[in-house]
Amino acid sequence: MKTVISVKVDKDVKEKAQEVAASAGISMSTLVNAYLRQISATRRIEFYAPEQMTPKLEKLVAEVESEIASGKVSQGFTTADEFLADLKK
């Protein structure tokens, strides 16, 4: 037996969720049902909220990306010995 659930959601949250569902080829109803089934099966409610980068971290990431782009990084290594040998150069 099916039932209808009515919930209030921020408009932008709904639109973004619909985009995600559509990109996976499923409806919002299927998405919500899947999440509710997961909760029922695992008896766990999990939320994911990505951490926002701090200005300091953004600066560090920009520096690393710049170094990568300019070739100022070491080669890849397949063994620890290769890595240690490169450090001794």
C-alpha positions as CSV (number, residue, x, y, z in Angstrom):
1,M,0.0,0.0,0.0
2,K,1.3,3.4,-0.9
3,T,0.9,6.6,1.2
4,V,1.6,10.2,0.5
5,I,4.0,12.3,2.6
6,S,3.9,16.1,2.4
7,V,6.9,18.0,3.6
8,K,8.1,21.6,3.4
9,V,11.5,22.0,1.8
10,D,13.5,25.1,0.8
11,K,12.9,25.7,-2.9
12,D,16.6,25.7,-3.8
13,V,17.2,22.4,-1.8
14,K,14.3,20.8,-3.7
15,E,15.6,22.0,-7.1
16,K,19.1,20.8,-6.4
17,A,17.8,17.4,-5.2
18,Q,15.6,17.1,-8.3
19,E,18.7,17.8,-10.5
20,V,20.6,15.0,-8.7
21,A,17.8,12.6,-9.0
22,A,17.3,13.5,-12.7
23,S,21.0,13.0,-13.4
24,A,20.7,9.5,-11.9
25,G,17.6,8.9,-14.0
26,I,15.2,8.6,-11.1
27,S,12.3,10.6,-9.7
28,M,12.2,12.5,-6.4
29,S,9.8,10.0,-5.2
30,T,12.2,7.2,-5.9
31,L,15.0,9.1,-4.3
32,V,13.0,9.8,-1.1
33,N,11.8,6.2,-1.0
34,A,15.3,4.9,-1.3
35,Y,16.5,7.0,1.6
36,L,13.6,6.0,3.8
37,R,14.3,2.3,2.9
38,Q,17.9,2.8,3.9
39,I,16.9,4.3,7.2
40,S,14.5,1.5,7.8
41,A,17.1,-1.2,6.9
42,T,20.0,0.3,8.8
43,R,18.1,2.0,11.6
44,R,20.6,4.9,11.2
45,I,20.0,8.4,10.1
46,E,23.1,9.9,8.4
47,F,23.6,13.5,7.3
48,Y,26.4,14.7,5.2
49,A,27.4,18.3,5.2
50,P,30.7,19.1,3.4
51,E,33.0,21.3,5.4
52,Q,33.6,24.7,4.1
53,M,37.1,25.6,3.3
54,T,38.7,28.3,5.4
55,P,40.5,31.2,3.6
56,K,43.8,29.8,4.9
57,L,43.0,26.4,3.4
58,E,41.9,28.0,0.1
59,K,45.2,29.8,-0.1
60,L,47.1,26.6,0.5
61,V,45.2,24.7,-2.1
62,A,45.8,27.5,-4.6
63,E,49.5,27.3,-3.8
64,V,49.6,23.6,-4.4
65,E,47.7,23.9,-7.6
66,S,50.1,26.5,-8.8
67,E,53.1,24.3,-8.0
68,I,51.5,21.4,-9.8
69,A,50.8,23.5,-12.9
70,S,54.3,24.9,-13.0
71,G,55.9,21.4,-12.6
72,K,57.4,22.2,-9.2
73,V,56.4,18.8,-7.8
74,S,58.2,15.6,-7.5
75,Q,57.5,12.6,-9.7
76,G,55.3,9.7,-8.6
77,F,56.9,6.9,-6.7
78,T,56.0,3.2,-6.7
79,T,58.2,2.2,-3.7
80,A,59.3,3.8,-0.5
81,D,63.0,3.3,-1.6
82,E,62.4,5.4,-4.7
83,F,60.9,8.1,-2.5
84,L,63.7,8.1,0.0
85,A,66.3,8.2,-2.9
86,D,64.6,11.2,-4.3
87,L,64.7,13.0,-0.9
88,K,68.4,12.5,-0.7
89,K,69.1,14.3,-4.0
